[in-house]
Amino acid sequence: MNPKKYLIFGLGNSEHKYSGTRHNIGFEVVNNLAEKLKVTFTSDRYAYRAEAKYKGRTLILLMPTTYMNLSGNTVRYWIEKEEVEISNILVICDDIDLPPSTLRMRPKGGGGSHNGLNHIIEVLQHQNFPRLRFGIGKNYPQGYQIEYVLGKFFPEELESVQASIEKAANACLSFCTAGLQRTMNELNLRI
């Protein structure tokens, strides 16, 4: 196991029609991170993959191509292939239980109503992996959750969403260098 190797998983659906939707915010964050690190993605097993060196660390950025509900297959495959400690992975996903553009990092926890997180928990058989949750809010009428999460952000949300994508990408870098606890303390304070 290489203690300086990290896997950053941005959850989403890889089909073009899902691009820019709330449910694909994990992809947006990882794309932003790839731009910062000046790396490009290639198609690999179960994911689009990019690799970067950053402050003595190896960061492997992954966007699952398995569909959200089967994200666990991608996570397990790459953890095993890259021989990475579970504490060195970070899963980025949308969260309807957080206000729009709010970021929360946690060392573990349940999946709630998020099918991607729930599948990862099911496949790994535990919930002890770091995750970065990106708030998308619950601004939808009852019964329209699917349409809402698969929809685009409202025009008035775009500026704060973009700022939070930037913050989230920086939090990923901090996670890999300063560690989970310090990143969590700094990130979770900003409400």
C-alpha positions as a LaTeX table, in Angstrom:
\begin{tabular}{lrrr}
\hline
Residue & $x$ (\AA) & $y$ (\AA) & $z$ (\AA) \\
\hline
Met1 & 0.00 & 0.00 & 0.00 \\
Asn2 & 1.30 & 3.41 & $-0.97$ \\
Pro3 & 0.38 & 5.96 & 1.74 \\
Lys4 & 0.94 & 8.80 & $-0.74$ \\
Lys5 & $-1.57$ & 7.54 & $-3.34$ \\
Tyr6 & $-5.13$ & 8.88 & $-3.30$ \\
Leu7 & $-8.28$ & 8.04 & $-5.23$ \\
Ile8 & $-10.80$ & 10.84 & $-5.77$ \\
Phe9 & $-14.16$ & 9.56 & $-7.04$ \\
Gly10 & $-16.62$ & 12.08 & $-8.45$ \\
Leu11 & $-20.02$ & 10.40 & $-8.70$ \\
Gly12 & $-22.35$ & 11.00 & $-11.62$ \\
Asn13 & $-23.79$ & 9.45 & $-14.77$ \\
Ser14 & $-21.46$ & 9.41 & $-17.76$ \\
Glu15 & $-24.03$ & 9.86 & $-20.55$ \\
His16 & $-23.86$ & 13.33 & $-22.12$ \\
Lys17 & $-27.54$ & 14.05 & $-21.34$ \\
Tyr18 & $-26.67$ & 14.11 & $-17.60$ \\
Ser19 & $-23.90$ & 16.69 & $-18.02$ \\
Gly20 & $-24.41$ & 19.73 & $-15.79$ \\
Thr21 & $-27.20$ & 18.16 & $-13.73$ \\
Arg22 & $-27.37$ & 18.31 & $-9.93$ \\
His23 & $-26.74$ & 14.56 & $-9.67$ \\
Asn24 & $-23.49$ & 14.97 & $-11.64$ \\
Ile25 & $-21.90$ & 17.52 & $-9.32$ \\
Gly26 & $-19.22$ & 14.94 & $-8.41$ \\
Phe27 & $-18.12$ & 14.92 & $-12.07$ \\
Glu28 & $-18.03$ & 18.74 & $-12.08$ \\
Val29 & $-15.77$ & 18.85 & $-9.02$ \\
Val30 & $-13.38$ & 16.22 & $-10.39$ \\
Asn31 & $-13.28$ & 17.98 & $-13.78$ \\
Asn32 & $-12.39$ & 21.23 & $-12.01$ \\
Leu33 & $-9.65$ & 19.40 & $-10.11$ \\
Ala34 & $-8.28$ & 17.92 & $-13.36$ \\
Glu35 & $-8.11$ & 21.44 & $-14.85$ \\
Lys36 & $-6.19$ & 22.72 & $-11.80$ \\
Leu37 & $-3.75$ & 19.81 & $-12.05$ \\
Lys38 & $-3.55$ & 20.12 & $-15.87$ \\
Val39 & $-4.43$ & 16.48 & $-16.55$ \\
Thr40 & $-6.95$ & 14.95 & $-18.95$ \\
Phe41 & $-9.18$ & 11.94 & $-18.59$ \\
Thr42 & $-8.92$ & 8.74 & $-20.59$ \\
Ser43 & $-11.46$ & 5.97 & $-20.74$ \\
Asp44 & $-10.45$ & 3.06 & $-18.51$ \\
Arg45 & $-12.13$ & 0.14 & $-16.77$ \\
Tyr46 & $-15.41$ & 1.27 & $-15.15$ \\
Ala47 & $-14.33$ & 4.93 & $-15.22$ \\
Tyr48 & $-12.78$ & 7.94 & $-16.86$ \\
Arg49 & $-9.37$ & 8.21 & $-15.20$ \\
Ala50 & $-6.73$ & 10.92 & $-14.85$ \\
Glu51 & $-3.53$ & 10.79 & $-12.82$ \\
Ala52 & $-1.59$ & 13.71 & $-11.38$ \\
Lys53 & 1.35 & 14.40 & $-9.09$ \\
Tyr54 & 0.72 & 16.98 & $-6.39$ \\
Lys55 & 3.09 & 17.88 & $-3.54$ \\
Gly56 & 4.69 & 14.44 & $-3.48$ \\
Arg57 & 1.36 & 12.62 & $-3.75$ \\
Thr58 & $-0.19$ & 10.65 & $-6.59$ \\
Leu59 & $-3.81$ & 11.63 & $-7.18$ \\
Ile60 & $-5.98$ & 9.40 & $-9.31$ \\
Leu61 & $-9.19$ & 11.13 & $-10.37$ \\
Leu62 & $-12.07$ & 8.87 & $-11.35$ \\
Met63 & $-15.52$ & 9.41 & $-12.81$ \\
Pro64 & $-17.45$ & 6.11 & $-12.80$ \\
Thr65 & $-18.98$ & 5.02 & $-16.12$ \\
Thr66 & $-21.19$ & 2.38 & $-14.46$ \\
Tyr67 & $-24.18$ & 4.66 & $-13.81$ \\
Met68 & $-24.72$ & 6.17 & $-10.38$ \\
Asn69 & $-26.59$ & 3.16 & $-8.95$ \\
Leu70 & $-23.60$ & 0.86 & $-9.61$ \\
Ser71 & $-20.83$ & 3.21 & $-8.38$ \\
Gly72 & $-19.64$ & 0.60 & $-5.87$ \\
Asn73 & $-18.28$ & $-1.57$ & $-8.70$ \\
Thr74 & $-15.96$ & 1.24 & $-9.80$ \\
Val75 & $-14.86$ & 2.10 & $-6.26$ \\
Arg76 & $-14.03$ & $-1.50$ & $-5.33$ \\
Tyr77 & $-12.20$ & $-2.20$ & $-8.61$ \\
Trp78 & $-9.93$ & 0.85 & $-8.35$ \\
Ile79 & $-9.21$ & 0.44 & $-4.63$ \\
Glu80 & $-8.05$ & $-3.12$ & $-5.36$ \\
Lys81 & $-6.21$ & $-2.26$ & $-8.58$ \\
Glu82 & $-4.33$ & 0.71 & $-7.12$ \\
Glu83 & $-3.90$ & $-0.92$ & $-3.68$ \\
Val84 & $-5.07$ & 2.17 & $-1.81$ \\
Glu85 & $-6.04$ & 2.35 & 1.86 \\
Ile86 & $-9.73$ & 3.12 & 2.38 \\
Ser87 & $-8.68$ & 6.24 & 4.34 \\
Asn88 & $-7.02$ & 7.54 & 1.13 \\
Ile89 & $-10.17$ & 7.58 & $-0.98$ \\
Leu90 & $-12.62$ & 10.44 & $-1.23$ \\
Val91 & $-16.11$ & 10.08 & $-2.74$ \\
Ile92 & $-17.79$ & 13.29 & $-3.96$ \\
Cys93 & $-21.56$ & 13.31 & $-4.42$ \\
Asp94 & $-24.66$ & 15.49 & $-4.39$ \\
Asp95 & $-26.83$ & 15.70 & $-1.26$ \\
Ile96 & $-30.46$ & 16.87 & $-1.19$ \\
Asp97 & $-30.36$ & 17.17 & 2.61 \\
Leu98 & $-27.87$ & 20.05 & 2.48 \\
Pro99 & $-28.74$ & 23.57 & 1.32 \\
Pro100 & $-27.56$ & 24.36 & $-2.24$ \\
Ser101 & $-23.78$ & 24.83 & $-2.56$ \\
Thr102 & $-23.10$ & 23.79 & 1.07 \\
Leu103 & $-20.11$ & 21.44 & 1.41 \\
Arg104 & $-19.68$ & 18.80 & 4.13 \\
Met105 & $-16.78$ & 16.38 & 4.51 \\
Arg106 & $-17.24$ & 13.30 & 6.70 \\
Pro107 & $-15.01$ & 10.31 & 7.55 \\
Lys108 & $-17.94$ & 7.86 & 7.29 \\
Gly109 & $-21.72$ & 7.59 & 7.41 \\
Gly110 & $-24.79$ & 6.10 & 5.79 \\
Gly111 & $-25.92$ & 6.71 & 2.25 \\
Gly112 & $-29.30$ & 8.26 & 3.04 \\
Ser113 & $-31.36$ & 8.48 & $-0.15$ \\
His114 & $-28.25$ & 8.55 & $-2.38$ \\
Asn115 & $-28.20$ & 5.40 & $-4.52$ \\
Gly116 & $-24.54$ & 5.83 & $-5.48$ \\
Leu117 & $-23.36$ & 6.02 & $-1.86$ \\
Asn118 & $-25.66$ & 3.16 & $-0.87$ \\
His119 & $-24.22$ & 0.93 & $-3.60$ \\
Ile120 & $-20.65$ & 1.73 & $-2.50$ \\
Ile121 & $-21.60$ & 0.82 & 1.10 \\
Glu122 & $-23.26$ & $-2.39$ & $-0.12$ \\
Val123 & $-20.23$ & $-3.45$ & $-2.22$ \\
Leu124 & $-17.57$ & $-2.50$ & 0.35 \\
Gln125 & $-19.75$ & $-3.92$ & 3.16 \\
His126 & $-19.03$ & $-0.93$ & 5.40 \\
Gln127 & $-19.58$ & 2.83 & 5.44 \\
Asn128 & $-16.18$ & 3.89 & 6.78 \\
Phe129 & $-14.89$ & 5.84 & 3.80 \\
Pro130 & $-14.37$ & 9.62 & 3.52 \\
Arg131 & $-16.90$ & 11.53 & 1.46 \\
Leu132 & $-17.50$ & 15.10 & 0.38 \\
Arg133 & $-21.18$ & 15.95 & 0.11 \\
Phe134 & $-22.25$ & 18.85 & $-2.10$ \\
Gly135 & $-25.62$ & 20.34 & $-1.19$ \\
Ile136 & $-28.24$ & 20.63 & $-3.92$ \\
Gly137 & $-31.22$ & 21.40 & $-1.65$ \\
Lys138 & $-34.80$ & 20.12 & $-1.84$ \\
Asn139 & $-36.44$ & 22.79 & $-3.95$ \\
Tyr140 & $-38.94$ & 20.48 & $-5.64$ \\
Pro141 & $-42.63$ & 19.56 & $-5.24$ \\
Gln142 & $-43.39$ & 16.27 & $-3.51$ \\
Gly143 & $-42.96$ & 13.34 & $-5.87$ \\
Tyr144 & $-40.51$ & 15.14 & $-8.18$ \\
Gln145 & $-37.19$ & 14.24 & $-6.56$ \\
Ile146 & $-35.88$ & 12.30 & $-9.58$ \\
Glu147 & $-36.69$ & 15.12 & $-12.02$ \\
Tyr148 & $-35.05$ & 17.59 & $-9.64$ \\
Val149 & $-31.76$ & 15.73 & $-9.10$ \\
Leu150 & $-31.51$ & 14.93 & $-12.83$ \\
Gly151 & $-32.29$ & 18.55 & $-13.71$ \\
Lys152 & $-29.94$ & 21.50 & $-14.17$ \\
Phe153 & $-29.26$ & 24.11 & $-11.50$ \\
Phe154 & $-31.51$ & 27.18 & $-11.51$ \\
Pro155 & $-29.89$ & 30.26 & $-13.13$ \\
Glu156 & $-29.83$ & 32.10 & $-9.77$ \\
Glu157 & $-27.85$ & 29.21 & $-8.21$ \\
Leu158 & $-25.08$ & 29.05 & $-10.82$ \\
Glu159 & $-22.72$ & 31.60 & $-9.32$ \\
Ser160 & $-22.69$ & 30.02 & $-5.85$ \\
Val161 & $-22.55$ & 26.49 & $-7.34$ \\
Gln162 & $-19.47$ & 27.43 & $-9.38$ \\
Ala163 & $-17.80$ & 28.95 & $-6.30$ \\
Ser164 & $-18.53$ & 25.78 & $-4.31$ \\
Ile165 & $-17.18$ & 23.55 & $-7.11$ \\
Glu166 & $-13.94$ & 25.54 & $-6.81$ \\
Lys167 & $-13.96$ & 25.19 & $-2.99$ \\
Ala168 & $-14.68$ & 21.46 & $-3.26$ \\
Ala169 & $-11.76$ & 20.91 & $-5.67$ \\
Asn170 & $-9.46$ & 22.78 & $-3.27$ \\
Ala171 & $-10.81$ & 20.63 & $-0.40$ \\
Cys172 & $-9.81$ & 17.51 & $-2.37$ \\
Leu173 & $-6.23$ & 18.82 & $-2.60$ \\
Ser174 & $-6.26$ & 19.64 & 1.11 \\
Phe175 & $-7.59$ & 16.15 & 1.91 \\
Cys176 & $-4.57$ & 14.65 & 0.11 \\
Thr177 & $-1.99$ & 16.92 & 1.77 \\
Ala178 & $-3.30$ & 18.29 & 5.11 \\
Gly179 & $-5.44$ & 15.22 & 5.82 \\
Leu180 & $-9.10$ & 14.50 & 6.51 \\
Gln181 & $-9.39$ & 16.01 & 9.99 \\
Arg182 & $-7.84$ & 19.37 & 9.19 \\
Thr183 & $-9.71$ & 19.68 & 5.87 \\
Met184 & $-12.97$ & 18.71 & 7.56 \\
Asn185 & $-12.46$ & 21.29 & 10.33 \\
Glu186 & $-11.79$ & 24.09 & 7.83 \\
Leu187 & $-14.46$ & 23.11 & 5.31 \\
Asn188 & $-17.30$ & 22.27 & 7.68 \\
Leu189 & $-16.91$ & 25.61 & 9.52 \\
Arg190 & $-17.91$ & 27.56 & 6.42 \\
Ile191 & $-21.69$ & 27.46 & 6.39 \\
\hline
\end{tabular}
